[in-house]
């Protein structure tokens, strides 16, 4: 019988994805705070914002924030579950070691 590792084990996967969702929920709240700060700064700098500018700023700041957060959280998920250690580097034998 083979041993399940990393995200192949349902218990480890459930724990890891639960932690990922919690991180993303907190970061979504952080993204809302960043959107608020950006809108306040633009209001302070330029005065009243046109509706389209406010919508574009909201979407741009929040989606950029969430994209960066999501990619970083996935990197932590991969590393924290041992998934990175399962990767086989087939090219390591092809690279000559010149010391």
Long-range contacts (C-beta under 8 A, 24 or more apart in sequence): 5-82, 5-86, 6-81, 6-82, 6-83, 6-85, 6-86, 7-81, 7-83, 12-81, 13-81, 16-77, 16-80, 16-81, 17-77, 19-77, 19-80, 20-73, 20-74, 20-77, 23-69, 23-73, 23-76, 24-66, 24-69, 24-70, 24-73, 27-65, 27-66, 27-69, 27-73, 28-66, 30-65, 30-69, 31-61, 31-62, 31-65, 31-66, 31-69, 32-62, 34-61, 34-62, 34-65, 35-61, 35-62, 35-65
